Amino acid sequence: MASTAMPSPLCVTFLLFLLLSGASFYTIEAREPFACDPKDAKTKGLPFCLASLKAEDRVKDLIGRLTLQEKVKLLGNNAAAVPRLGINGYEWWSEALHGVSNVGPGTKFGGDFPGATSFPQVITTAASFNASLWESIGRVVSDEARAMYNGGVAGLTYWSPNVNIFRDPRWGRGQETPGEDPVLVGKYAASYVRGLQGNDGNRLKVAACCKHFTAYDLDNWNGVDRYHFNAKVSKQDIVDTFDVPFKMCVKEGKVASVMCSYNQVNGVPTCADPNLLKKTVRGVWGLDGYIVSDCDSVGVYYDQQHYTSSPEEAAADAIKAGLDLDCGPFLAVHTEDAVKKGLLNEKDVNTALANTLNVQVRLGMFDGEPSKHPFGNLGPKDVCTPAHQELALESARQGIVLLKNRGPSLPLSTRRYRTVAVIGPNSNVTNTMIGNYAGVACGYTSPLQGIGRYIKTIHQQGCTDVTCADDKLFGAAVNVASQADATILVVGLDQTIEAEFKDRAGLVLPGRQQELISKVAAASKGPTILVLMSGGPIDVAFAKNDPRIPAILWTGYPGQAGGAAIADILFGAYNPGGKLPMTWYPQDYLKNLPMTTMAMRSSQSTGYPGRTYRFYKGPVVYPFGYGISYTKYVHTIASAPAVISIPLDGRHARGNTTTSGKAIRVTHAKCNRLSIGVQVDVRNKGSRDGSHTLLVFSTPPAGHWVPHKQLVAFEKVHVPARAQRRVLINIHVCKYLSVVDKSGIRRIPMGLHSLHIGDTKHSVSIQEAKLGVIKS
């Protein structure tokens, strides 16, 4: 349901600026060509400037014209100009995690581009479980990125999204990820990348980058930092968990770039590992693009990890492993000497350059006038548009998760409640709502502003900030809670608690926030609604079990329109439908659980609890996929096969067994079009329209190396009040019903697989086909 809330004053000011700027605002000076300027006589007619030729032929021609000294200066993010060939310098490093960001040096705000649409942090939009929304956000972000490039203030290569698994709830960068499930993260990656890059495989709108490959999910914990960490990971966990999103990003999203990480994996820096880069990413998965290092990763493994004895060896190892571009100066400084010392062939440098230049050609950077490009007409008028800002609001609404609603207490009635006390360190924040890797937002609506559009508010912070070091402001907060008809507490975390370079110490609310909440709830004249703003999970069992706190919302970091979205849900203009993309653990989960232990599976013999909902069976505060609504949905399976037969490809004998029973190797099965079609009827039994997230889990046949359950499909469906919708779900058997054995081999277990959709279950027997015939 659309909100009737008005734009914030800041938004109105910005939109007014757009209108009053007149015609001159809508026309920008044409950006000078990056290369192949049609007015440049020395390059006119050269093959690398001819758009009619194939990209690889143009690249080959250009590389053949470059000297070794020119080539090595193109290997860093701040690529040097080649004046004699009419090529300008280029800054490769721009970011667009959830909107065009100014974190990288490639993007600058100001002048005609004072801001860009700042969508919710990724963990929030992941909670929508809505792939079409993720792609829509990507399209808007790339519109604004292209507009800023045309205006001369941004690049075309964006090192986003972050598709690492949110393995440990303490990770400071978990907020940047789509959560803990490999399939969810992979679907997000492919969808967002398609939105950014467009659907023309030969031409890129902008070039996306999936990062940080691989097993990277520790920044700075207990004296161990990402620059020195050696992630010891089993083949099983690499294939089963850590690599899944990257594989989906490359194979399904067709991403133009992959970034290797700072850490080592099993003793080898990822940016120097040919098995990871050359063999897997480019060879097995077929990356059509370039591989870039995380910033100064090559320097890190030489200077800090002491992996090589000389800088020339470090440069040679990286390029021979398959690294094409260095974020940093290391390769530009040391590669020429590596070639001269015989550690590296110039052909290896040519291969790296071919991969980066190919992407620049596909971006249209060698096609002359940028204004002649299909996206060359985008400009300031296409940034922070009302439609883009409405999508930011809608994204926040879809990502907010209702965790508790006893009574129900929500939505709040403005007829019953005339005044609301708004309390908490995050109650009137703006910048906090956009999380990290954000740019300059078009404008903000804080929670206090959003709530104030619906009802009269009385405001007290209660704590100066989220660290909540003392109780000096408690008295005033308790006082307003005792006077108002209802109380809304907005608490949680911010970038001082969880961030890049900063992992969390624990899972409880910082400082004395819990004490503030309990005192305010005890004094409140009416219901106390708890609103949590955070990237990572929080142990709020005290509030979950407190009858004086009848409702809890989690918002993640909800973006520039976060306050409006929170208010729309609190007052019933929008029916919440988000689901948690990560498990919320109790604080006790962390006992004797080092962040440095990478194993996903639990161990009874050592007491190791396991990680994520797939392998952990202990108590939780809220489970992965949890989220309630203002209405009730009932699922009924209308049709689903009882038996699926797996045909072998004819070259392999039957009976590919493991110690845990019969399981066919995925590579031995005829996987093409082998899917299970499940039709599910979703009935809305309530009086409110709503968008429902349909999560489908599978429990494979028992075996000590299989997950307890795993997400195999999800769909977002809008169901009007008291209506029913039928949803068709196709589950690719080889991709989603397979598991990975201890040797890292993906197999399809034979036997009964149980599908779970809400409270409904359906068993499918998977069998080896007789005579190669598929039966279902």
PEFEN-V138436 format. One record per residue. N is the residue number from 1. RES is the residue in three letters. PHI is phi in whole degrees, 0 to 359 (999 if undefined). D_CENTER is the distance of its C-alpha to the mean C-alpha in whole Angstrom. Layout:
N_RES_PHI_D_CENTER / N_RES_PHI_D_CENTER
This chain:
1_MET_999_26 / 2_ALA_289_26 / 3_SER_280_26 / 4_THR_264_30 / 5_ALA_295_28 / 6_MET_274_29 / 7_PRO_298_27 / 8_SER_293_27 / 9_PRO_305_30 / 10_LEU_296_28 / 11_CYS_298_26 / 12_VAL_298_30 / 13_THR_301_31 / 14_PHE_293_28 / 15_LEU_294_29 / 16_LEU_297_33 / 17_PHE_300_32 / 18_LEU_301_31 / 19_LEU_290_34 / 20_LEU_280_37 / 21_SER_290_36 / 22_GLY_76_38 / 23_ALA_298_38 / 24_SER_297_37 / 25_PHE_291_34 / 26_TYR_275_33 / 27_THR_239_34 / 28_ILE_247_33 / 29_GLU_299_35 / 30_ALA_297_34 / 31_ARG_297_31 / 32_GLU_292_34 / 33_PRO_301_33 / 34_PHE_294_31 / 35_ALA_203_33 / 36_CYS_58_36 / 37_ASP_300_37 / 38_PRO_299_40 / 39_LYS_273_42 / 40_ASP_270_42 / 41_ALA_295_45 / 42_LYS_285_44 / 43_THR_250_41 / 44_LYS_299_42 / 45_GLY_88_43 / 46_LEU_292_41 / 47_PRO_305_39 / 48_PHE_290_36 / 49_CYS_261_36 / 50_LEU_266_37 / 51_ALA_296_34 / 52_SER_284_36 / 53_LEU_274_36 / 54_LYS_294_33 / 55_ALA_303_30 / 56_GLU_295_31 / 57_ASP_289_35 / 58_ARG_294_34 / 59_VAL_295_32 / 60_LYS_300_35 / 61_ASP_297_37 / 62_LEU_294_36 / 63_ILE_300_35 / 64_GLY_295_39 / 65_ARG_264_40 / 66_LEU_268_38 / 67_THR_277_40 / 68_LEU_301_38 / 69_GLN_297_38 / 70_GLU_290_36 / 71_LYS_297_34 / 72_VAL_293_33 / 73_LYS_283_32 / 74_LEU_262_29 / 75_LEU_271_27 / 76_GLY_253_26 / 77_ASN_298_23 / 78_ASN_266_26 / 79_ALA_292_28 / 80_ALA_285_31 / 81_ALA_286_33 / 82_VAL_238_36 / 83_PRO_302_39 / 84_ARG_293_41 / 85_LEU_252_39 / 86_GLY_69_38 / 87_ILE_253_34 / 88_ASN_279_32 / 89_GLY_291_30 / 90_TYR_216_26 / 91_GLU_262_24 / 92_TRP_284_21 / 93_TRP_271_18 / 94_SER_231_16 / 95_GLU_232_13 / 96_ALA_208_11 / 97_LEU_299_7 / 98_HIS_212_8 / 99_GLY_135_12 / 100_VAL_297_14 / 101_SER_248_15 / 102_ASN_253_18 / 103_VAL_293_17 / 104_GLY_276_18 / 105_PRO_289_21 / 106_GLY_283_21 / 107_THR_233_20 / 108_LYS_226_23 / 109_PHE_261_24 / 110_GLY_136_27 / 111_GLY_62_30 / 112_ASP_290_29 / 113_PHE_232_25 / 114_PRO_289_25 / 115_GLY_195_22 / 116_ALA_218_19 / 117_THR_296_17 / 118_SER_255_14 / 119_PHE_284_12 / 120_PRO_303_11 / 121_GLN_303_8 / 122_VAL_304_5 / 123_ILE_301_7 / 124_THR_285_9 / 125_THR_291_8 / 126_ALA_299_7 / 127_ALA_294_11 / 128_SER_286_12 / 129_PHE_48_12 / 130_ASN_233_13 / 131_ALA_297_12 / 132_SER_291_14 / 133_LEU_295_13 / 134_TRP_299_9 / 135_GLU_292_12 / 136_SER_297_14 / 137_ILE_299_12 / 138_GLY_301_11 / 139_ARG_296_15 / 140_VAL_294_16 / 141_VAL_299_14 / 142_SER_288_16 / 143_ASP_302_19 / 144_GLU_289_19 / 145_ALA_294_18 / 146_ARG_297_21 / 147_ALA_300_23 / 148_MET_289_23 / 149_TYR_297_23 / 150_ASN_300_26 / 151_GLY_274_27 / 152_GLY_80_27 / 153_VAL_237_25 / 154_ALA_207_22 / 155_GLY_264_21 / 156_LEU_238_19 / 157_THR_246_17 / 158_TYR_244_14 / 159_TRP_271_12 / 160_SER_209_8 / 161_PRO_264_6 / 162_ASN_273_5 / 163_VAL_240_5 / 164_ASN_288_8 / 165_ILE_282_9 / 166_PHE_280_10 / 167_ARG_285_14 / 168_ASP_244_16 / 169_PRO_294_15 / 170_ARG_274_17 / 171_TRP_299_14 / 172_GLY_294_14 / 173_ARG_259_10 / 174_GLY_304_9 / 175_GLN_300_8 / 176_GLU_281_6 / 177_THR_261_4 / 178_PRO_275_4 / 179_GLY_117_8 / 180_GLU_260_11 / 181_ASP_265_11 / 182_PRO_299_11 / 183_VAL_290_12 / 184_LEU_300_10 / 185_VAL_296_7 / 186_GLY_295_9 / 187_LYS_295_10 / 188_TYR_300_6 / 189_ALA_304_7 / 190_ALA_297_10 / 191_SER_291_10 / 192_TYR_294_8 / 193_VAL_296_10 / 194_ARG_300_13 / 195_GLY_297_13 / 196_LEU_292_13 / 197_GLN_273_16 / 198_GLY_86_18 / 199_ASN_253_20 / 200_ASP_263_23 / 201_GLY_300_22 / 202_ASN_273_25 / 203_ARG_228_24 / 204_LEU_254_20 / 205_LYS_287_20 / 206_VAL_222_17 / 207_ALA_256_16 / 208_ALA_271_12 / 209_CYS_211_12 / 210_CYS_269_9 / 211_LYS_224_10 / 212_HIS_245_11 / 213_PHE_273_14 / 214_THR_210_15 / 215_ALA_53_15 / 216_TYR_254_14 / 217_ASP_197_13 / 218_LEU_216_16 / 219_ASP_251_17 / 220_ASN_201_20 / 221_TRP_225_22 / 222_ASN_53_26 / 223_GLY_88_27 / 224_VAL_254_24 / 225_ASP_244_22 / 226_ARG_295_20 / 227_TYR_283_22 / 228_HIS_241_25 / 229_PHE_278_23 / 230_ASN_254_24 / 231_ALA_281_21 / 232_LYS_269_24 / 233_VAL_233_22 / 234_SER_287_24 / 235_LYS_302_24 / 236_GLN_299_23 / 237_ASP_288_20 / 238_ILE_300_19 / 239_VAL_287_19 / 240_ASP_279_19 / 241_THR_233_15 / 242_PHE_292_14 / 243_ASP_271_15 / 244_VAL_304_14 / 245_PRO_296_10 / 246_PHE_291_12 / 247_LYS_298_15 / 248_MET_294_13 / 249_CYS_297_11 / 250_VAL_283_15 / 251_LYS_281_17 / 252_GLU_262_16 / 253_GLY_275_13 / 254_LYS_56_16 / 255_VAL_298_14 / 256_ALA_272_16 / 257_SER_202_15 / 258_VAL_230_14 / 259_MET_254_14 / 260_CYS_275_16 / 261_SER_262_16 / 262_TYR_285_19 / 263_ASN_289_20 / 264_GLN_271_22 / 265_VAL_238_22 / 266_ASN_53_25 / 267_GLY_91_27 / 268_VAL_238_26 / 269_PRO_302_24 / 270_THR_300_21 / 271_CYS_281_22 / 272_ALA_236_25 / 273_ASP_254_25 / 274_PRO_295_26 / 275_ASN_294_25 / 276_LEU_281_21 / 277_LEU_275_21 / 278_LYS_290_25 / 279_LYS_283_25 / 280_THR_273_22 / 281_VAL_297_19 / 282_ARG_272_22 / 283_GLY_282_25 / 284_VAL_286_23 / 285_TRP_272_20 / 286_GLY_78_22 / 287_LEU_303_20 / 288_ASP_253_21 / 289_GLY_168_20 / 290_TYR_236_20 / 291_ILE_250_19 / 292_VAL_241_18 / 293_SER_277_19 / 294_ASP_296_17 / 295_CYS_295_19 / 296_ASP_72_23 / 297_SER_299_22 / 298_VAL_293_25 / 299_GLY_299_27 / 300_VAL_296_25 / 301_TYR_284_26 / 302_TYR_275_30 / 303_ASP_284_31 / 304_GLN_253_29 / 305_GLN_269_28 / 306_HIS_53_32 / 307_TYR_284_31 / 308_THR_237_33 / 309_SER_269_37 / 310_SER_215_36 / 311_PRO_296_34 / 312_GLU_294_35 / 313_GLU_295_34 / 314_ALA_297_31 / 315_ALA_296_30 / 316_ALA_296_32 / 317_ASP_300_30 / 318_ALA_296_27 / 319_ILE_292_28 / 320_LYS_292_30 / 321_ALA_286_27 / 322_GLY_120_25 / 323_LEU_286_23 / 324_ASP_254_24 / 325_LEU_216_23 / 326_ASP_253_23 / 327_CYS_281_21 / 328_GLY_135_24 / 329_PRO_267_28 / 330_PHE_302_29 / 331_LEU_294_29 / 332_ALA_297_31 / 333_VAL_276_33 / 334_HIS_250_34 / 335_THR_291_34 / 336_GLU_300_37 / 337_ASP_292_39 / 338_ALA_297_37 / 339_VAL_291_38 / 340_LYS_297_42 / 341_LYS_274_42 / 342_GLY_79_41 / 343_LEU_278_38 / 344_LEU_209_36 / 345_ASN_269_37 / 346_GLU_298_37 / 347_LYS_299_36 / 348_ASP_294_33 / 349_VAL_295_32 / 350_ASN_299_33 / 351_THR_297_30 / 352_ALA_298_27 / 353_LEU_296_28 / 354_ALA_301_29 / 355_ASN_288_25 / 356_THR_285_24 / 357_LEU_295_27 / 358_ASN_301_26 / 359_VAL_293_23 / 360_GLN_296_24 / 361_VAL_295_27 / 362_ARG_293_25 / 363_LEU_279_23 / 364_GLY_86_27 / 365_MET_285_28 / 366_PHE_249_31 / 367_ASP_257_32 / 368_GLY_86_34 / 369_GLU_300_34 / 370_PRO_301_30 / 371_SER_294_32 / 372_LYS_276_33 / 373_HIS_291_29 / 374_PRO_307_28 / 375_PHE_255_25 / 376_GLY_288_28 / 377_ASN_270_29 / 378_LEU_286_26 / 379_GLY_207_27 / 380_PRO_306_27 / 381_LYS_295_27 / 382_ASP_260_24 / 383_VAL_246_22 / 384_CYS_59_22 / 385_THR_292_24 / 386_PRO_305_24 / 387_ALA_295_22 / 388_HIS_294_19 / 389_GLN_290_20 / 390_GLU_294_21 / 391_LEU_293_17 / 392_ALA_298_16 / 393_LEU_294_18 / 394_GLU_297_17 / 395_SER_297_14 / 396_ALA_294_15 / 397_ARG_302_17 / 398_GLN_290_15 / 399_GLY_269_13 / 400_ILE_288_16 / 401_VAL_246_17 / 402_LEU_272_21 / 403_LEU_262_22 / 404_LYS_209_26 / 405_ASN_203_28 / 406_ARG_283_32 / 407_GLY_126_35 / 408_PRO_283_33 / 409_SER_267_32 / 410_LEU_252_30 / 411_PRO_285_30 / 412_LEU_284_32 / 413_SER_268_35 / 414_THR_287_36 / 415_ARG_280_40 / 416_ARG_279_40 / 417_TYR_250_38 / 418_ARG_261_40 / 419_THR_227_38 / 420_VAL_231_35 / 421_ALA_276_34 / 422_VAL_250_31 / 423_ILE_226_30 / 424_GLY_127_28 / 425_PRO_294_26 / 426_ASN_254_23 / 427_SER_285_26 / 428_ASN_227_26 / 429_VAL_274_23 / 430_THR_236_21 / 431_ASN_301_19 / 432_THR_303_18 / 433_MET_292_16 / 434_ILE_262_14 / 435_GLY_64_13 / 436_ASN_261_12 / 437_TYR_52_12 / 438_ALA_253_13 / 439_GLY_255_16 / 440_VAL_257_19 / 441_ALA_289_19 / 442_CYS_297_22 / 443_GLY_172_23 / 444_TYR_233_22 / 445_THR_238_23 / 446_SER_286_24 / 447_PRO_305_24 / 448_LEU_299_28 / 449_GLN_296_28 / 450_GLY_298_26 / 451_ILE_293_29 / 452_GLY_295_32 / 453_ARG_285_31 / 454_TYR_259_32 / 455_ILE_203_35 / 456_LYS_290_37 / 457_THR_243_35 / 458_ILE_238_36 / 459_HIS_245_34 / 460_GLN_215_34 / 461_GLN_285_31 / 462_GLY_82_33 / 463_CYS_226_31 / 464_THR_297_31 / 465_ASP_206_27 / 466_VAL_290_25 / 467_THR_292_27 / 468_CYS_42_30 / 469_ALA_286_32 / 470_ASP_214_35 / 471_ASP_251_37 / 472_LYS_300_38 / 473_LEU_261_37 / 474_PHE_296_37 / 475_GLY_301_40 / 476_ALA_294_39 / 477_ALA_292_36 / 478_VAL_298_38 / 479_ASN_298_41 / 480_VAL_289_39 / 481_ALA_295_37 / 482_SER_286_41 / 483_GLN_263_42 / 484_ALA_281_39 / 485_ASP_285_39 / 486_ALA_207_35 / 487_THR_232_33 / 488_ILE_241_29 / 489_LEU_258_28 / 490_VAL_247_24 / 491_VAL_231_24 / 492_GLY_130_21 / 493_LEU_237_19 / 494_ASP_203_18 / 495_GLN_287_17 / 496_THR_280_21 / 497_ILE_254_20 / 498_GLU_224_16 / 499_ALA_189_15 / 500_GLU_300_15 / 501_PHE_77_18 / 502_LYS_222_19 / 503_ASP_269_18 / 504_ARG_282_20 / 505_ALA_278_23 / 506_GLY_203_23 / 507_LEU_248_21 / 508_VAL_277_24 / 509_LEU_297_24 / 510_PRO_293_25 / 511_GLY_53_29 / 512_ARG_253_31 / 513_GLN_300_29 / 514_GLN_298_29 / 515_GLU_296_33 / 516_LEU_302_33 / 517_ILE_300_31 / 518_SER_295_34 / 519_LYS_291_36 / 520_VAL_293_35 / 521_ALA_297_35 / 522_ALA_293_38 / 523_ALA_267_40 / 524_SER_296_38 / 525_LYS_290_41 / 526_GLY_241_38 / 527_PRO_294_35 / 528_THR_252_32 / 529_ILE_258_29 / 530_LEU_260_26 / 531_VAL_245_23 / 532_LEU_253_20 / 533_MET_246_17 / 534_SER_192_15 / 535_GLY_269_12 / 536_GLY_265_13 / 537_PRO_290_16 / 538_ILE_231_20 / 539_ASP_281_23 / 540_VAL_245_25 / 541_ALA_303_27 / 542_PHE_301_30 / 543_ALA_282_29 / 544_LYS_301_28 / 545_ASN_263_31 / 546_ASP_266_33 / 547_PRO_294_35 / 548_ARG_279_35 / 549_ILE_242_31 / 550_PRO_283_31 / 551_ALA_217_28 / 552_ILE_225_24 / 553_LEU_241_21 / 554_TRP_249_18 / 555_THR_248_16 / 556_GLY_61_13 / 557_TYR_246_13 / 558_PRO_275_14 / 559_GLY_84_14 / 560_GLN_299_18 / 561_ALA_259_19 / 562_GLY_305_18 / 563_GLY_296_22 / 564_ALA_293_23 / 565_ALA_294_20 / 566_ILE_301_21 / 567_ALA_295_25 / 568_ASP_302_25 / 569_ILE_282_24 / 570_LEU_302_26 / 571_PHE_255_29 / 572_GLY_85_28 / 573_ALA_287_27 / 574_TYR_218_24 / 575_ASN_267_24 / 576_PRO_296_21 / 577_GLY_218_19 / 578_GLY_288_16 / 579_LYS_229_15 / 580_LEU_295_14 / 581_PRO_272_11 / 582_MET_209_13 / 583_THR_288_16 / 584_TRP_257_18 / 585_TYR_265_21 / 586_PRO_286_24 / 587_GLN_305_25 / 588_ASP_298_28 / 589_TYR_303_25 / 590_LEU_279_24 / 591_LYS_300_28 / 592_ASN_53_29 / 593_LEU_236_25 / 594_PRO_295_24 / 595_MET_298_21 / 596_THR_283_22 / 597_THR_277_23 / 598_MET_269_21 / 599_ALA_302_22 / 600_MET_273_20 / 601_ARG_276_24 / 602_SER_284_26 / 603_SER_222_30 / 604_GLN_293_33 / 605_SER_294_35 / 606_THR_258_33 / 607_GLY_80_31 / 608_TYR_292_28 / 609_PRO_281_26 / 610_GLY_85_23 / 611_ARG_232_19 / 612_THR_66_17 / 613_TYR_300_19 / 614_ARG_290_19 / 615_PHE_230_22 / 616_TYR_256_23 / 617_LYS_244_26 / 618_GLY_281_27 / 619_PRO_293_27 / 620_VAL_229_24 / 621_VAL_279_23 / 622_TYR_217_21 / 623_PRO_278_20 / 624_PHE_306_16 / 625_GLY_85_16 / 626_TYR_278_19 / 627_GLY_170_19 / 628_ILE_249_23 / 629_SER_221_24 / 630_TYR_276_27 / 631_THR_225_29 / 632_LYS_239_29 / 633_TYR_249_28 / 634_VAL_239_30 / 635_HIS_255_29 / 636_THR_225_31 / 637_ILE_279_31 / 638_ALA_280_33 / 639_SER_201_33 / 640_ALA_194_32 / 641_PRO_290_34 / 642_ALA_267_35 / 643_VAL_223_36 / 644_ILE_234_34 / 645_SER_256_35 / 646_ILE_258_34 / 647_PRO_279_36 / 648_LEU_277_36 / 649_ASP_278_36 / 650_GLY_95_40 / 651_ARG_267_40 / 652_HIS_236_39 / 653_ALA_288_41 / 654_ARG_287_40 / 655_GLY_78_40 / 656_ASN_285_37 / 657_THR_261_37 / 658_THR_232_35 / 659_THR_294_37 / 660_SER_263_35 / 661_GLY_115_36 / 662_LYS_287_36 / 663_ALA_208_33 / 664_ILE_271_32 / 665_ARG_300_30 / 666_VAL_301_28 / 667_THR_290_29 / 668_HIS_263_33 / 669_ALA_262_32 / 670_LYS_277_32 / 671_CYS_274_28 / 672_ASN_302_29 / 673_ARG_63_28 / 674_LEU_271_29 / 675_SER_221_27 / 676_ILE_256_28 / 677_GLY_262_28 / 678_VAL_241_28 / 679_GLN_257_29 / 680_VAL_239_28 / 681_ASP_267_30 / 682_VAL_248_28 / 683_ARG_253_31 / 684_ASN_267_30 / 685_LYS_273_33 / 686_GLY_265_33 / 687_SER_259_34 / 688_ARG_239_30 / 689_ASP_297_28 / 690_GLY_197_25 / 691_SER_256_22 / 692_HIS_252_21 / 693_THR_264_18 / 694_LEU_266_20 / 695_LEU_255_19 / 696_VAL_245_21 / 697_PHE_251_21 / 698_SER_234_23 / 699_THR_253_26 / 700_PRO_288_27 / 701_PRO_304_31 / 702_ALA_303_32 / 703_GLY_179_31 / 704_HIS_289_30 / 705_TRP_252_27 / 706_VAL_262_26 / 707_PRO_294_23 / 708_HIS_300_24 / 709_LYS_199_22 / 710_GLN_213_19 / 711_LEU_291_17 / 712_VAL_243_18 / 713_ALA_192_18 / 714_PHE_207_17 / 715_GLU_217_18 / 716_LYS_256_18 / 717_VAL_225_22 / 718_HIS_270_24 / 719_VAL_233_27 / 720_PRO_297_30 / 721_ALA_305_32 / 722_ARG_57_34 / 723_ALA_246_33 / 724_GLN_226_32 / 725_ARG_232_29 / 726_ARG_262_29 / 727_VAL_241_26 / 728_LEU_263_26 / 729_ILE_241_23 / 730_ASN_254_24 / 731_ILE_247_23 / 732_HIS_290_23 / 733_VAL_299_25 / 734_CYS_293_25 / 735_LYS_284_21 / 736_TYR_248_20 / 737_LEU_258_24 / 738_SER_273_24 / 739_VAL_226_24 / 740_VAL_244_24 / 741_ASP_276_27 / 742_LYS_295_28 / 743_SER_270_29 / 744_GLY_83_25 / 745_ILE_261_27 / 746_ARG_276_25 / 747_ARG_226_28 / 748_ILE_255_28 / 749_PRO_292_30 / 750_MET_279_33 / 751_GLY_120_34 / 752_LEU_276_33 / 753_HIS_255_29 / 754_SER_259_29 / 755_LEU_266_26 / 756_HIS_243_25 / 757_ILE_229_25 / 758_GLY_62_25 / 759_ASP_270_29 / 760_THR_264_30 / 761_LYS_233_30 / 762_HIS_214_31 / 763_SER_261_32 / 764_VAL_237_32 / 765_SER_270_34 / 766_ILE_259_33 / 767_GLN_231_36 / 768_GLU_284_37 / 769_ALA_292_39 / 770_LYS_270_42 / 771_LEU_59_44 / 772_GLY_71_40 / 773_VAL_262_40 / 774_ILE_273_37 / 775_LYS_237_38 / 776_SER_212_36
